[in-house]
Amino acid sequence: MAQKPWAEKMGLTFPLVSDFPRKTLLAYGLLETDPNSMIYRYSKRAYLIIDKNGIIRWKKVLDDPRQALSDDELLAALDKVNQ
């Protein structure tokens, strides 16, 4: 697992997922395909809150990969899902 040393260095206590074959992107409806793109198969920037059963409880997909949600927006989404 290539990300394990990085996770340990950052002190992360949760597992990180690598999806090189893009199976997770496909399963959650996030895989984009564009024959005109150098990348061809990719994901837009996406934020998901997934419960223990693998069900998406909240999802936000951004068209511009330079955009990012604020921590406050993500925490508000978590609060809403946990109500």
Secondary structure, 3 states (H helix, E strand, C coil): CCCHHHHHHHCCCCCCCCCCCCHHHHHCCCEEECCCCCCCEEECEEEEEECCCCCEEEEEEECCCCCCCCHHHHHHHHHHHCC
